[in-house]
Amino acid sequence: MISATDTTKLTNADHPTTSLDVEQIRREFPILGQTINGKPLVYLDNAASSQKPQVVIDTLTRYYREDHANIHRAVHTLGVRATEAYEGARVQVQRFIGAERAEEIIFVRGATEGINLIAQTYGRSLLHQGDEIVITTMEHHSNIVPWQILCEQTGAVLRVAPINDDGELMLDEYEKLLGPRTKLVSITHVSNALGTIVPLRQVVAAAHDRGIGVVVDGAQATPHMKVDVRELDCEFYTFSSHKMFGPTGVGAVYGKFDLLEAMPPYQGGGEMIKSVTFEKTTYNDVPHKFEAGTPNIAGVIGFAVAANYLVEIGFDRIAAYEHELLSHATEMLSKVSEVRLIGTAAEKAAVLSFVVNGVHAHDVGTILDSEGIAVRTGHHCAQPVMDRFAVPATVRASLAFYNTPAEIDAMVVALRNVIKVFSG
């Protein structure tokens, strides 16, 4: 058994592995080699933000060292290089999610801005007094608040599909909410607080049978699984770079091209125009119509490199290994009688939320940090989920393919120590 204070043995050596070379992958993430409070870092907060491989770090450094200039506006060499790299990244992200054309990819600051963009363009054009938007109980605040704002602006009504005690969407109840006034469904692909994987094909099919469009918050899905937006057939899909081992402050919105063409701009300024006079402005073509001002050029380029990094590892291998980790973590936590798992869906990504009897989540997180173990504590920007399970907060351990079973063991040992402290 590895103790919570062991500083040398947080490896995969004592556990069976898939074909994934986890030790080699860990060497590609320089931050993982450090110690925290004198202990080896155990980073289990990947659902909040994942760490960055050296290839992404080098890409950002090289861009600023060799290629930086503003894009789309210059004929000089640096401007051409930067523009080619930026638009090349759009093609790479298009391929990453299986979009039909690069113009269907809009670069934004992240999934949050993406949902706000969709709400204030497509949504605001579509919805009127008394119309309905359907979401679910398991949504992140980023997929609740923008729709509440839109409802205040238009007089539309927000309807909420329930989840069961395992944290799964109740499909029958969801379908009952789809009525003649329903104009839009907006739903997560993977719950950030529970790890539940939503059966999107059924969700989308049920909506489309009634002529309703679907927006998908994919922020927690793209780090863990292959996403094909044409296969899903959703109208919009939005996701963030920093969840999938890329830079912060950048993400993407996929939208079906005909919808993007019909939508009004989200912001006004440079680059989103073809011509401007004081009498009239003519807007640029899709996707530039939605990318006002100088974008996060380096971030976009790094985003595409991170996407390619995931593809090179292979989502089949990632999913298989993370399933091993999830199964091991679930088994180990289930052996601790004072721990109650929150979210036990049959189909889950590598997220474990739990409470420790008699100990506040923040206290658990603070003591784990003293052992070098980073977990997330709180409501995870999903307060309705906490209300559904009647808890103020949970501890969340969210896993990535660079984590090891031994790290999970160390967390469980540390949890047992927490319980001893508070029961003694």
N, C-alpha and C positions, 0 to 999 in steps of 0.2 A: 504493500500500500504506500502510495506517495503522500508524504505529509504536506500540509499547507505551507510549511516553511522551507521545503526542499528547494534548493536553488540550482540543481543540476540535472534533474531527471524528467523535465516536462517534454517528453518525446513520445513517439508512437510505438516504441520498440516492443512493449509488452502487449500489444493489441493487434488483432488481424487487420489488414488494410486492403483497400481496393488497389487497382493498378495506378492510382494517383501517387506520385512521389511527393508526399507531404513535406518531408524534410527539405527537399530541394526547393519546393515552392516557398517554404518559410524563409529560406535564405534570400529569396527575391524581394522580401518585404523588410527593409532595413529597420523599421521601427520595432519589429517584433523581437529584436535582439537585445533590447534594453532591460534594465531592472527598474522596478518601482518599489520604493520603500525597502530596498535591499533584496527584493524578491524578483524572480523572472516575471516579466509581464505576461499575464494571461488576458488576452483581449477578447471579451465576449459581449461586445456592444456593437456588433456589425449592422444591426437593423437601424441604429441611429446614424452611423457612418462607418464605412469600411476603410481599412488601411490601403496604402498605395504601393504597388510594386515599383521596383527601381526603373523599369522601362517607362512608366508614366512620369516619374520624377525627372528622369533624363530628358524626356520629350519636352516638358515645360522649360527646363533649363536651356536646352538647345534652341528652342524657339526664341526665347528672350535674348540669348547670346548671339544668334546668327541671323534670324529671319524676321524680327518684329517690324511691322509697319501696319498702318491701317489698311483695311481691305476694300475691294471693289471700287476704289476711287483713284488709284495711282497707276501710272504707267512705268514707274521706276522698278528696278529689279526686286527690291525688298517687298514692295507692295504686291507685285505679281506672285512672288513666293508665298507670302502670307495668304493671299486670296486663294491660290491653288490648294494650299494645305487646308484651309477652312472649308472650301467647297468639296474637297476630297473627303474630309471628315463627314460631311453630310451624306455622301454616297456610302461610306462605311457604316454609318448608323442606320441608313435605309436598309442595307443588307442584313444588319444585325437583327432587325425585327421583322424582316420579310416584307417591307413595304414595296409597292409596285414601282414607285418612282421617287427620286431624291427630293422632288419638290413637295412631297408629302411630309417632309421632316422640317419642323420649325424649331430653332434653337431658342431656349428660354433659360431662366436662372435655375430651374428645377421643376419637379412635379407640381409643387405648390403654385408656382406662377403659371404652369401649364393649365391647371384646372381653372384658375382665375381667368386666363385668356379665353378658354372655351366658354366659360359662363358668361363673360361680358361681350362675346361676339356671337357665337352660335346660339347660346342660350338666350341672350337678351333679344335677339331677332326673332326667336321662336316662340317665347312664352308670353302669355297675356293673363289677365285677371282670371283666377279660378283654375288655370292649368296646373298640372301636377308634375313634380319631379320625384322619382323614387330612388332612395338610397337604402343603406342597411345600417343596422345597429353597430356593426363592427368597423365603421369608417374612421379613418384618421380625421382630425379636425380640418385638414386641408381639403377633404372631400365632403365637408359639412358646411363650414362657414361661407365659402363662396356661393353656395346654393341658397343659404339663408339670406345673404345680401341680395342675390338676384330675386328672391321671393319678395323682399321688401321693395325692390325697385319696380316689379311687374305685377304684384298681386297674386303671383303663383303660390302654390301650397307644396310644402315638403312632406312626403309620405315615407315612412321608415319600415322596411322589412325586418322581421325579428330573426334572432338566432336562437338555437337550442342550447341546452346545458353543456354541450361539448364545444360550443362556439362555432357551429356550422349554420350556414344560411338555411332557413326553412323555406325550401323552394315552393311548396304549395302556397304558403302564406305570401311569398313574394309575387307569385303569379296572380293571386287574388287582388293585389294592389294595382295591377296593370289594367286600367280602365280607359274609357273614351277620353278622359281629360288628361291622361298621362302623356306627356310630350317627350320625356327624357328619363333615362335610367343612368345613374352614375354610381359605380361600384368598384371596390378594391379587387385586385387580382389575388393578393395575399395580405392577410391582416397583419399589420405591424405589431399589434398587441397580443395576438393569439397564435399566429403562424398558420391559421386556416387558409387552405387553398380553395378558392371559390370555383365551382364548376361553371366556368365562363361560357362554354359552348351552350349549355342549357339556358343560362341566364340571357345570353344574346338571342338565341333562337326564340325564346318565349317573348321577348320584347319585339323582335322583328316580325313575328306572327301577327302582331297588333300594330305594326307600322311605327314602332318607337325606336329611336336611336339610342345608342349606348356609349357612354364615356367610361373608360377604364383607368383607374389609378394603378399603374404598374410598378410603382417605386420599389416595392418589396419583392417583386417577381423576377425582374431582369437580372439580379445577381445570382439567382438560383436555378433558373430553368430557361430552356429555349422558348422564345416567344415568336409567334408568326401571326402578325396582325391580319393578314389576308385569310388565314385559316380561322381565326377567331371571328372575323367579319365585323368587328366593332367599328363604330364610326370614328372614335378617337381613342388614343392610348398615350398616356403621358408617364414619363419616368425620369429619374435623376442619375447623374454621373456619380456623385459621391457615395451612393449606396452600392455601386458596382465597381469599386476600386479605382475610380477616376477622380478628377479634381472636384472641389466644391464650387458652388455658384454657377452650375451649368446643367442643363437637362434638355429634354426634347419632347415635343408634342408631335405625334403622328395624327394626321387627319385625312380622310378620304378626299381626293383632290377636288371633286366637284363641290363638296361642302366648303373647303377652304376658299375656293374661288368666289363663292357666293357670300362669304362672311365679310363683315366690315373690319377695318383695322382695329387693333387693340390699343396701340399707342401711336402718336404722331411725332414726326421728327425726321432726321436724316435717314437716308437709305431706303425708307419705306415709300418713297415717292418716285414718280417719273418726271413730273414737272410741277412747279409751284408758281402761282401768281397770287396777287392779293384778291383776285376774284375767284380763283378755282385751283384746287390741287388734284392732280391725277395720280392715283396710287400705283405703286410698283406691282409687279407680278408676284404670285405665290412662289416661294415662301417669304420673299423679301418684304412683302407688304406687312408682315407681322414681326419684323426684326428691326425696329427703329433704333437708331443710334449705333455707336460702336459696340460690338458684342464682346463677350469674353473669348477672344480669339484663341489664346493659349489654352483656355479651359476646354473649348470645343475640340481642339486638336488632341488634347490629352484624353478627352472623353472617348474619342474614336479609338485611340490606342488601347484604352482599358477594355473597350468592347472587343477588340481583336484579341486581346490577351485572354479573355474568357473563352472566345471561340477556339483559340489554339489549345487551351486546356481540354475543352470539350464538355458540353453540358451533360452528356450522359455520365461521364466520369464524376463531374461535380455533384450531380444529383445522387448518384450511388453512394459516394463517400459521405456526403452530408446526411443522407438517410441513416448510414451507420452511426454517425455522431449523434443524431437525434434519438435513435433507438437506445444507444448506450446511455445518453444523458437522462432519458425518460426512465429507464430501468434504475439507474443509480439514485435519482431523486425520489422515485417511488419507494425506495427502501428506507427513506427518512420519514418516520411517522409524523413528525411535526411540519412537514412540507405538504402543501396542497397545490397541485398543478391547476392553473386556470387556462383552459383551452386544450381540449383533448380530442380534436377532430381526427377522423380517420385519415384524411389527406392534409398533411401539414408540411410547411417549410421548416427549416431548422431554427425555430424560435421556441423557447420555453419560458412561459410566465408562471410565477408561483408566489405564494405567500408562505411565510413562516409563522406558525402559531405563536402569538404573544410577542412578536417582534415587528416593529414597523419596518417597512421596506427600506426606508432611508438609512436606518441603523444597520440593516443587513449590508447594504451597499457600501457604507462607510467602513465597516469592519473588513469586508472582502477587499476593499482597496488597500487596507493596511497590509494585506497579504499579496499585493500586486495583481489582484484579480479585478478587472473592469467589467462591471455589469451596469445595466440601466435600472433606475428605480423611479417610481412615480406613476403617473397615469398615461405616459407615452403618447401624449396628444390624442388620446382616445378615451376621454372621460365617459361617454355613454357606454363603452365596454365595461369600465369599472363599475358603473351604476348597475349594469345588467347582472354582474356577478356579486354585487353588494360588497365590494372591497374599495378602500380609498386609493390603493396603489398596489402594484406588484413589483417583484424583482423580475427582471427580464434578462435571460442569457440568450443571446442571439449568435448563431454559429456561422462560420465560413469555412471554406475548404482548406484554410491554413491552420485551423484549430485541430487539436488532437484529443483522443480519449483521455490521455493523461492529464490534460488541462481540465477536463470535466471532472476527473477524479479529484484533482486539487481543489476545485470549487466545492465539491461535496464535502471533503474533509473540512474545509474552512467553514462551511455551513454548520456542520456538526459542532465545531468550536463555538460558533455564534450561539447556537442553542444551549450549549453548556453554560456560557457566560450569563445568558438571560434566565436560565432555569436555576442557577446556583444561588 
